[in-house]
Amino acid sequence: MGVEEEDQTLLHPMLESQEANSSSTAKPVYLGLKRWQWWFLVALNIAFLLVGQTVSTLLGRIYYDQGGNSKWMATLVQTIAFPILFIPLFFIPSSPKSSDPTIKKPSMVVVLSIYIVLGLVIAFNNMLYSVGLLYLPVSTYSLLCATQLAFNAVFSYFLNRQKFTILILNSVVCLTLSVSILAIGSESSESTKVSKGLYILGFISTLGASALYSLLLSLMQLSFDKVFRRMTFAVVLDMQIYTSIVATCACIVGLFVSGEWNGLDEEMNGFKKGKVSYIMVLVWTAVFWQLCSVGVVGLIFVVSSLFSNAISTLALPLIPIVAVITFHDKMDGVKVIAMLMAIWGFATHLYQNYLDDIKLQAKITDSTEPPDTSATS
C-alpha cells in the first residue's frame, strides 16, 4: 500500500550525472542513503574541512613566524600524511556491486591518468599557495583566496552544470564579501617586509592558486560523475590517497632539486621554539591538512564542488576568530561582521540544499505511489 521507509533512498539533486535526456532534465545519481545518513555525512565533512583548514592554517602561521622558510616543506606537509587514510579505507568496502548494470568500471589507464594529472595539479596549486602565504600579509592573502568561490561558480556552471538559485548566489556574494571586509579592515594594520617584486609574485601566485583550486574541485566532481560513478565513501578516500601520493612525490622531487633540503637541518636548529616543536608543528600540520582534504573531496562527492568551496571560504573569516583565542589577537567589529556575513552565506547555501532535498523526496514519493484506480469500474 504505502512506500517502505527503506526504499526512500536519498536522491540528491546536487549530485547529478551531467547527461541530459530528451526532456533536458538531468538524471540524478542514487547515493543509496536515507536522509539522516546523507545529512550526517554532510555535517561530518563540513567539520573535517573547517577544523582541518583552520588548524593547519594556524600551524602554518606558526611555522613561518618561528623561523620556517622552506616553501617546498610548507607544500609537502599538505599531502604527505596520506598513509593515515589507509586506516579508515581498510574498514570500508571499496568495490561494491552496482545495482545499475549499465555502469561499467573505468579502465585502469583512465583511473591512473586522472590520479596523476590531478595529483600534479594539487602539488603545483599547493606550491602557489605556499608562495602567496610567505610573501603576502594575511589580510591580502585571505582577500585573494576569497576569489576562489567566484572562480568556482564559473567552472561549476560550465563543467558541472551547476544550477544557480537566489539563495546560492546570495551565499556566494556573502561569503566573498565577508572575507573582503575582513581583509580591507585589517590591511591598514599590516605592512609587508618583502620587496615589491616578491609582493607581486605572492599576489599573482595566490590569485592563480585560487583559480586553479576552483578548477581542481570542478574536475574532481566531473571525475566522480563521469568516470568513477561508484557511490561509496571509499571512492573519496581513493581519490584523496592516490592524488596525494602523486603530489607528495612531486614535492619531494622539488625539495631536492631546489636545494632546500640542504637547509632543513639549519632551519630546525634555528626554530625559535626548539627542534621538538619544529617537528610537531610539521607533523600536525600534515595531519590536519589531510583531514581538511578529506572534507573537501567528501563534500564534492555528497553535494557539489561549489558547496565544498563555499565551506572552504567560510573557514577564512573563522580563522581570525580562532586566532583571537589561540594567539590572543585583537578582536574588533570588522571581524565580528565578517564572521556573521560568512555564517549567513553558509546558512543560505545549506537551506537551499534542504529545499532541494524536500522537493526531491516529494518527487520520489509521487513516483512510487501506485496509480489511483478507484474511479475506474
Contacts in CASP RR format, 6 or more apart in sequence:
PFRMAT RR
TARGET T0000
AUTHOR 0000-0000-0000
METHOD contacts of the structure
MODEL  1
MGVEEEDQTLLHPMLESQEANSSSTAKPVYLGLKRWQWWFLVALNIAFLL
VGQTVSTLLGRIYYDQGGNSKWMATLVQTIAFPILFIPLFFIPSSPKSSD
PTIKKPSMVVVLSIYIVLGLVIAFNNMLYSVGLLYLPVSTYSLLCATQLA
FNAVFSYFLNRQKFTILILNSVVCLTLSVSILAIGSESSESTKVSKGLYI
LGFISTLGASALYSLLLSLMQLSFDKVFRRMTFAVVLDMQIYTSIVATCA
CIVGLFVSGEWNGLDEEMNGFKKGKVSYIMVLVWTAVFWQLCSVGVVGLI
FVVSSLFSNAISTLALPLIPIVAVITFHDKMDGVKVIAMLMAIWGFATHL
YQNYLDDIKLQAKITDSTEPPDTSATS
2 369 0 8 1.000
3 365 0 8 1.000
3 368 0 8 1.000
3 369 0 8 1.000
5 34 0 8 1.000
6 34 0 8 1.000
7 368 0 8 1.000
8 34 0 8 1.000
8 35 0 8 1.000
8 361 0 8 1.000
8 364 0 8 1.000
8 365 0 8 1.000
9 30 0 8 1.000
9 31 0 8 1.000
9 32 0 8 1.000
9 33 0 8 1.000
9 34 0 8 1.000
10 30 0 8 1.000
10 31 0 8 1.000
10 32 0 8 1.000
10 33 0 8 1.000
10 34 0 8 1.000
10 35 0 8 1.000
10 37 0 8 1.000
10 38 0 8 1.000
10 357 0 8 1.000
11 28 0 8 1.000
11 29 0 8 1.000
11 30 0 8 1.000
11 31 0 8 1.000
11 360 0 8 1.000
11 363 0 8 1.000
11 364 0 8 1.000
12 28 0 8 1.000
12 29 0 8 1.000
12 31 0 8 1.000
12 38 0 8 1.000
12 302 0 8 1.000
12 303 0 8 1.000
12 353 0 8 1.000
12 356 0 8 1.000
12 357 0 8 1.000
12 360 0 8 1.000
13 28 0 8 1.000
13 163 0 8 1.000
13 356 0 8 1.000
13 357 0 8 1.000
13 359 0 8 1.000
13 360 0 8 1.000
14 303 0 8 1.000
14 304 0 8 1.000
14 307 0 8 1.000
14 353 0 8 1.000
14 356 0 8 1.000
15 28 0 8 1.000
15 29 0 8 1.000
15 31 0 8 1.000
15 224 0 8 1.000
15 225 0 8 1.000
15 301 0 8 1.000
15 302 0 8 1.000
15 303 0 8 1.000
15 304 0 8 1.000
16 26 0 8 1.000
16 27 0 8 1.000
16 28 0 8 1.000
16 29 0 8 1.000
16 161 0 8 1.000
16 225 0 8 1.000
17 26 0 8 1.000
17 27 0 8 1.000
17 28 0 8 1.000
17 29 0 8 1.000
17 225 0 8 1.000
17 226 0 8 1.000
17 229 0 8 1.000
18 26 0 8 1.000
18 160 0 8 1.000
18 161 0 8 1.000
18 222 0 8 1.000
18 225 0 8 1.000
18 226 0 8 1.000
19 26 0 8 1.000
19 27 0 8 1.000
20 26 0 8 1.000
21 27 0 8 1.000
26 161 0 8 1.000
28 360 0 8 1.000
29 225 0 8 1.000
29 229 0 8 1.000
29 231 0 8 1.000
30 99 0 8 1.000
30 231 0 8 1.000
31 38 0 8 1.000
31 231 0 8 1.000
31 302 0 8 1.000
32 231 0 8 1.000
33 41 0 8 1.000
35 357 0 8 1.000
35 361 0 8 1.000
38 302 0 8 1.000
38 357 0 8 1.000
41 233 0 8 1.000
41 298 0 8 1.000
41 302 0 8 1.000
42 299 0 8 1.000
42 302 0 8 1.000
42 303 0 8 1.000
42 353 0 8 1.000
45 294 0 8 1.000
45 295 0 8 1.000
45 298 0 8 1.000
45 299 0 8 1.000
45 302 0 8 1.000
46 295 0 8 1.000
46 299 0 8 1.000
46 311 0 8 1.000
48 291 0 8 1.000
48 292 0 8 1.000
48 294 0 8 1.000
48 295 0 8 1.000
48 298 0 8 1.000
49 292 0 8 1.000
49 295 0 8 1.000
49 296 0 8 1.000
49 299 0 8 1.000
49 308 0 8 1.000
49 311 0 8 1.000
49 312 0 8 1.000
49 315 0 8 1.000
50 311 0 8 1.000
50 314 0 8 1.000
50 315 0 8 1.000
50 318 0 8 1.000
51 288 0 8 1.000
51 291 0 8 1.000
51 292 0 8 1.000
52 288 0 8 1.000
52 289 0 8 1.000
52 291 0 8 1.000
52 292 0 8 1.000
53 292 0 8 1.000
53 312 0 8 1.000
53 315 0 8 1.000
53 319 0 8 1.000
54 315 0 8 1.000
54 318 0 8 1.000
54 319 0 8 1.000
54 322 0 8 1.000
55 284 0 8 1.000
55 288 0 8 1.000
56 78 0 8 1.000
56 285 0 8 1.000
56 288 0 8 1.000
56 289 0 8 1.000
56 291 0 8 1.000
56 292 0 8 1.000
57 315 0 8 1.000
57 319 0 8 1.000
58 319 0 8 1.000
58 322 0 8 1.000
58 323 0 8 1.000
58 326 0 8 1.000
58 327 0 8 1.000
59 281 0 8 1.000
59 284 0 8 1.000
59 285 0 8 1.000
59 288 0 8 1.000
60 74 0 8 1.000
60 133 0 8 1.000
60 281 0 8 1.000
60 285 0 8 1.000
61 138 0 8 1.000
61 323 0 8 1.000
62 281 0 8 1.000
63 74 0 8 1.000
63 281 0 8 1.000
63 282 0 8 1.000
63 285 0 8 1.000
64 74 0 8 1.000
64 133 0 8 1.000
64 134 0 8 1.000
66 271 0 8 1.000
66 272 0 8 1.000
66 273 0 8 1.000
66 277 0 8 1.000
66 278 0 8 1.000
66 281 0 8 1.000
67 267 0 8 1.000
67 270 0 8 1.000
67 271 0 8 1.000
67 272 0 8 1.000
68 267 0 8 1.000
68 271 0 8 1.000
68 278 0 8 1.000
69 134 0 8 1.000
69 267 0 8 1.000
70 255 0 8 1.000
70 260 0 8 1.000
70 263 0 8 1.000
70 264 0 8 1.000
70 267 0 8 1.000
71 127 0 8 1.000
71 130 0 8 1.000
71 131 0 8 1.000
71 134 0 8 1.000
71 260 0 8 1.000
72 127 0 8 1.000
72 130 0 8 1.000
72 251 0 8 1.000
72 254 0 8 1.000
72 255 0 8 1.000
72 258 0 8 1.000
72 260 0 8 1.000
73 255 0 8 1.000
73 260 0 8 1.000
73 264 0 8 1.000
73 267 0 8 1.000
73 282 0 8 1.000
74 130 0 8 1.000
74 133 0 8 1.000
74 134 0 8 1.000
75 123 0 8 1.000
75 126 0 8 1.000
75 127 0 8 1.000
75 129 0 8 1.000
75 130 0 8 1.000
75 251 0 8 1.000
76 248 0 8 1.000
76 251 0 8 1.000
76 252 0 8 1.000
76 255 0 8 1.000
77 282 0 8 1.000
77 285 0 8 1.000
77 286 0 8 1.000
77 289 0 8 1.000
78 126 0 8 1.000
78 247 0 8 1.000
78 285 0 8 1.000
78 286 0 8 1.000
78 289 0 8 1.000
78 293 0 8 1.000
79 122 0 8 1.000
79 123 0 8 1.000
79 126 0 8 1.000
79 244 0 8 1.000
79 247 0 8 1.000
79 248 0 8 1.000
79 251 0 8 1.000
79 289 0 8 1.000
79 290 0 8 1.000
79 293 0 8 1.000
80 244 0 8 1.000
80 248 0 8 1.000
80 251 0 8 1.000
80 286 0 8 1.000
81 283 0 8 1.000
81 286 0 8 1.000
81 287 0 8 1.000
81 289 0 8 1.000
81 290 0 8 1.000
82 240 0 8 1.000
82 241 0 8 1.000
82 244 0 8 1.000
82 245 0 8 1.000
82 248 0 8 1.000
82 290 0 8 1.000
84 287 0 8 1.000
84 290 0 8 1.000
85 237 0 8 1.000
85 240 0 8 1.000
85 241 0 8 1.000
85 244 0 8 1.000
85 290 0 8 1.000
85 294 0 8 1.000
86 241 0 8 1.000
88 237 0 8 1.000
89 234 0 8 1.000
89 237 0 8 1.000
89 238 0 8 1.000
89 241 0 8 1.000
92 232 0 8 1.000
92 233 0 8 1.000
92 234 0 8 1.000
92 237 0 8 1.000
93 232 0 8 1.000
93 234 0 8 1.000
94 232 0 8 1.000
94 234 0 8 1.000
94 235 0 8 1.000
94 238 0 8 1.000
95 230 0 8 1.000
96 230 0 8 1.000
96 232 0 8 1.000
98 230 0 8 1.000
103 229 0 8 1.000
103 230 0 8 1.000
105 230 0 8 1.000
106 227 0 8 1.000
106 228 0 8 1.000
110 227 0 8 1.000
111 227 0 8 1.000
111 228 0 8 1.000
114 223 0 8 1.000
114 227 0 8 1.000
115 239 0 8 1.000
115 242 0 8 1.000
115 243 0 8 1.000
115 245 0 8 1.000
115 246 0 8 1.000
116 246 0 8 1.000
118 216 0 8 1.000
118 219 0 8 1.000
118 220 0 8 1.000
118 223 0 8 1.000
118 239 0 8 1.000
118 243 0 8 1.000
118 246 0 8 1.000
119 243 0 8 1.000
119 244 0 8 1.000
119 246 0 8 1.000
119 247 0 8 1.000
119 250 0 8 1.000
120 246 0 8 1.000
120 247 0 8 1.000
120 250 0 8 1.000
121 212 0 8 1.000
121 216 0 8 1.000
121 219 0 8 1.000
122 216 0 8 1.000
122 243 0 8 1.000
122 244 0 8 1.000
122 246 0 8 1.000
122 247 0 8 1.000
123 246 0 8 1.000
123 247 0 8 1.000
123 248 0 8 1.000
123 250 0 8 1.000
123 251 0 8 1.000
124 212 0 8 1.000
124 250 0 8 1.000
125 209 0 8 1.000
125 212 0 8 1.000
125 213 0 8 1.000
125 216 0 8 1.000
126 247 0 8 1.000
126 251 0 8 1.000
127 251 0 8 1.000
128 205 0 8 1.000
128 206 0 8 1.000
128 208 0 8 1.000
128 209 0 8 1.000
128 212 0 8 1.000
129 205 0 8 1.000
129 206 0 8 1.000
129 209 0 8 1.000
129 213 0 8 1.000
131 201 0 8 1.000
131 202 0 8 1.000
131 205 0 8 1.000
131 206 0 8 1.000
132 141 0 8 1.000
132 201 0 8 1.000
132 202 0 8 1.000
132 203 0 8 1.000
132 205 0 8 1.000
132 206 0 8 1.000
132 209 0 8 1.000
133 141 0 8 1.000
133 206 0 8 1.000
134 202 0 8 1.000
135 192 0 8 1.000
135 194 0 8 1.000
135 198 0 8 1.000
135 199 0 8 1.000
135 201 0 8 1.000
135 202 0 8 1.000
135 205 0 8 1.000
136 144 0 8 1.000
136 192 0 8 1.000
136 199 0 8 1.000
136 202 0 8 1.000
136 203 0 8 1.000
136 206 0 8 1.000
137 187 0 8 1.000
137 190 0 8 1.000
137 191 0 8 1.000
137 192 0 8 1.000
138 186 0 8 1.000
138 190 0 8 1.000
139 182 0 8 1.000
139 183 0 8 1.000
139 184 0 8 1.000
139 185 0 8 1.000
139 186 0 8 1.000
139 187 0 8 1.000
139 190 0 8 1.000
140 183 0 8 1.000
140 187 0 8 1.000
140 190 0 8 1.000
140 203 0 8 1.000
140 206 0 8 1.000
141 206 0 8 1.000
142 179 0 8 1.000
142 182 0 8 1.000
142 183 0 8 1.000
142 316 0 8 1.000
142 317 0 8 1.000
142 319 0 8 1.000
143 179 0 8 1.000
143 180 0 8 1.000
143 182 0 8 1.000
143 183 0 8 1.000
143 184 0 8 1.000
144 203 0 8 1.000
144 206 0 8 1.000
144 207 0 8 1.000
144 210 0 8 1.000
145 179 0 8 1.000
145 206 0 8 1.000
145 210 0 8 1.000
145 313 0 8 1.000
145 316 0 8 1.000
146 175 0 8 1.000
146 176 0 8 1.000
146 178 0 8 1.000
146 179 0 8 1.000
146 180 0 8 1.000
146 183 0 8 1.000
146 210 0 8 1.000
146 313 0 8 1.000
146 316 0 8 1.000
147 176 0 8 1.000
147 207 0 8 1.000
147 210 0 8 1.000
147 211 0 8 1.000
148 210 0 8 1.000
148 211 0 8 1.000
148 213 0 8 1.000
148 214 0 8 1.000
148 309 0 8 1.000
148 312 0 8 1.000
148 313 0 8 1.000
149 172 0 8 1.000
149 175 0 8 1.000
149 176 0 8 1.000
149 214 0 8 1.000
149 306 0 8 1.000
149 309 0 8 1.000
149 310 0 8 1.000
149 312 0 8 1.000
149 313 0 8 1.000
150 172 0 8 1.000
150 176 0 8 1.000
151 210 0 8 1.000
151 211 0 8 1.000
151 213 0 8 1.000
151 214 0 8 1.000
151 215 0 8 1.000
152 214 0 8 1.000
152 217 0 8 1.000
152 218 0 8 1.000
152 305 0 8 1.000
152 306 0 8 1.000
152 309 0 8 1.000
153 162 0 8 1.000
153 164 0 8 1.000
153 172 0 8 1.000
153 306 0 8 1.000
154 214 0 8 1.000
155 214 0 8 1.000
155 215 0 8 1.000
155 217 0 8 1.000
155 218 0 8 1.000
155 305 0 8 1.000
156 162 0 8 1.000
156 218 0 8 1.000
156 221 0 8 1.000
156 304 0 8 1.000
156 305 0 8 1.000
156 306 0 8 1.000
157 164 0 8 1.000
159 218 0 8 1.000
159 219 0 8 1.000
159 221 0 8 1.000
159 222 0 8 1.000
160 218 0 8 1.000
160 221 0 8 1.000
160 222 0 8 1.000
160 225 0 8 1.000
160 304 0 8 1.000
160 305 0 8 1.000
160 306 0 8 1.000
162 304 0 8 1.000
162 305 0 8 1.000
162 306 0 8 1.000
165 352 0 8 1.000
167 348 0 8 1.000
167 349 0 8 1.000
167 351 0 8 1.000
167 352 0 8 1.000
167 355 0 8 1.000
168 306 0 8 1.000
168 348 0 8 1.000
168 349 0 8 1.000
168 352 0 8 1.000
170 345 0 8 1.000
170 348 0 8 1.000
171 310 0 8 1.000
171 345 0 8 1.000
171 346 0 8 1.000
171 348 0 8 1.000
171 349 0 8 1.000
171 352 0 8 1.000
172 306 0 8 1.000
172 310 0 8 1.000
174 341 0 8 1.000
174 342 0 8 1.000
174 344 0 8 1.000
174 345 0 8 1.000
174 348 0 8 1.000
175 310 0 8 1.000
175 313 0 8 1.000
175 314 0 8 1.000
175 341 0 8 1.000
175 342 0 8 1.000
175 345 0 8 1.000
175 346 0 8 1.000
176 313 0 8 1.000
177 341 0 8 1.000
178 313 0 8 1.000
178 316 0 8 1.000
178 317 0 8 1.000
178 337 0 8 1.000
178 338 0 8 1.000
178 339 0 8 1.000
178 340 0 8 1.000
178 341 0 8 1.000
178 342 0 8 1.000
178 345 0 8 1.000
179 313 0 8 1.000
179 316 0 8 1.000
179 317 0 8 1.000
179 338 0 8 1.000
179 342 0 8 1.000
181 334 0 8 1.000
181 337 0 8 1.000
181 338 0 8 1.000
181 341 0 8 1.000
182 316 0 8 1.000
182 317 0 8 1.000
182 320 0 8 1.000
182 334 0 8 1.000
182 335 0 8 1.000
182 338 0 8 1.000
185 334 0 8 1.000
186 320 0 8 1.000
186 334 0 8 1.000
192 199 0 8 1.000
213 309 0 8 1.000
214 305 0 8 1.000
214 309 0 8 1.000
217 296 0 8 1.000
217 300 0 8 1.000
217 305 0 8 1.000
217 308 0 8 1.000
217 309 0 8 1.000
218 305 0 8 1.000
220 239 0 8 1.000
220 297 0 8 1.000
220 300 0 8 1.000
220 305 0 8 1.000
221 300 0 8 1.000
221 304 0 8 1.000
221 305 0 8 1.000
223 239 0 8 1.000
224 235 0 8 1.000
224 239 0 8 1.000
224 300 0 8 1.000
224 301 0 8 1.000
228 235 0 8 1.000
228 239 0 8 1.000
233 298 0 8 1.000
233 301 0 8 1.000
235 301 0 8 1.000
236 294 0 8 1.000
236 297 0 8 1.000
236 298 0 8 1.000
236 301 0 8 1.000
237 294 0 8 1.000
239 297 0 8 1.000
240 290 0 8 1.000
240 293 0 8 1.000
240 294 0 8 1.000
240 297 0 8 1.000
244 290 0 8 1.000
244 293 0 8 1.000
254 260 0 8 1.000
255 261 0 8 1.000
267 278 0 8 1.000
268 274 0 8 1.000
268 275 0 8 1.000
268 278 0 8 1.000
268 279 0 8 1.000
269 275 0 8 1.000
271 277 0 8 1.000
271 278 0 8 1.000
295 308 0 8 1.000
296 308 0 8 1.000
296 312 0 8 1.000
297 308 0 8 1.000
298 308 0 8 1.000
299 307 0 8 1.000
299 308 0 8 1.000
299 311 0 8 1.000
300 308 0 8 1.000
303 353 0 8 1.000
307 349 0 8 1.000
307 353 0 8 1.000
310 345 0 8 1.000
310 346 0 8 1.000
310 349 0 8 1.000
311 346 0 8 1.000
313 342 0 8 1.000
314 342 0 8 1.000
314 343 0 8 1.000
314 345 0 8 1.000
314 346 0 8 1.000
316 342 0 8 1.000
317 335 0 8 1.000
317 338 0 8 1.000
317 339 0 8 1.000
317 341 0 8 1.000
317 342 0 8 1.000
318 339 0 8 1.000
318 342 0 8 1.000
320 329 0 8 1.000
320 335 0 8 1.000
320 338 0 8 1.000
321 331 0 8 1.000
321 335 0 8 1.000
321 339 0 8 1.000
323 329 0 8 1.000
324 330 0 8 1.000
324 331 0 8 1.000
324 335 0 8 1.000
END
